[in-house]
Amino acid sequence: MDDLLAEFVAETREMLLALSSEVVAWEANPTDRARLDNIFRFVHTVKGNCGFFDFPRLEALSHAAEDALADVRAGRRETDTRLVNAVLAALDRIEAMALLIERGEPIGESGDDDLIALLSDTSDDDIGVLKARAGPLPGEPTVTAEQRTIRLPVELIDQVMSGVSEMVLARNDLARRLQDMGNQQGLTAPFARLSGLLSEVRDAITRTRMRRIEGLFGTFPRLVRDLSAELGKQVLVELESGEVELDREMIELIRDPLLHIIRNAIDHGIETPADRRASDKHEAGLLTISARQTGNTIMIGIMDDGRGIDCELLAAKAVEAGLVDPERAATMTEADRIDLIFEPGLSTAHRVTAISGRGVGMDVVRSNIEKFGGTLAIETRVGEGTRFLISVPLTLSILTSLTVAAGGQTFAIPRSYVEEIVSMAADNLELAQIGERRLLTFRE
């Protein structure tokens, strides 16, 4: 029974992850019967499984959602914002119950009457008031971790990966020692065979840690929908992730920085419909989130077609805050002024909202990205929009590095930070001794 229950929870959470964006897409195109059928099948499956596992509260909620969607499929009910809000709230509640079931905690037998009434179209209550009054389930986690798709304990995978990483390091050390000893008769071929096998095992174990980044991206349409509705804006989301895979740990590390940037883009990047019409733009803003792989690096782009970042205003705010003096601000390049957005506490927002404005917390975002070897770059044009480009390593298990000896110490520089290696024998380096210092002349 425990195995069956674990399968039920895992399957429920995996389907929920994909359905969040499906509901938003269905709202945008109510005639999309395929998406409606997918959502209906999910709640129908949950309702049937609940009867087997004896979860009456979960069964009642999924049954109400099933009936509402069945009415839409039969043409007895129209798709509107009220219904979509109710379905999304039901999915949120089902996910919260699944988490409590996974943790072995009780979910109770009642508490969803208002939500069921809304699904049944017999309540005049507003969904926002409903959520505020209902609140989270007792013991409900505030952060939902992305569902794992393997049935082995993740700790076991991490332990195996750690052991393989140590073997790779031991192999590299042995290779250096054999090189120092010269070509030892009979050792070269067996070592090459061992090295090849170890590389294959390492690649196989690494793949078990990889997750499709579309699982993370799939949660963004719901976030954008709710936030844009709260701010009175219209925002369309375009996701471009393809078959990109990323280390499970890396996905968790980049989640918060991406959410922060997306919130900023909607709150202070994309204008209101009235402002966009006044600027001869479509009243609905476009937010494009993309990911692509380049070697051992994943490039993630977040681009909006909003008002852009006013570099002149940034410089003025920095002078006002005493971060730079007026003389330096006058001579700063546009790139230098954009970098001011990473100054702690600097903001161009005219009012304080619950959502951070551009500049507030961006220093923390960049710092968190750089902690695991990533980089963050910003491109912007006033009136046209802003693009954030994040570069992160494919995995944190092993980082290929260049070892450098200096001053009697050995340092390891991640290879992603090395742009060029120049040989002293290439006749393009000139060393000069001036006093106690050695100076290097390189390409003039």
Disulfide bonds with the S-S distance in Angstrom:
none
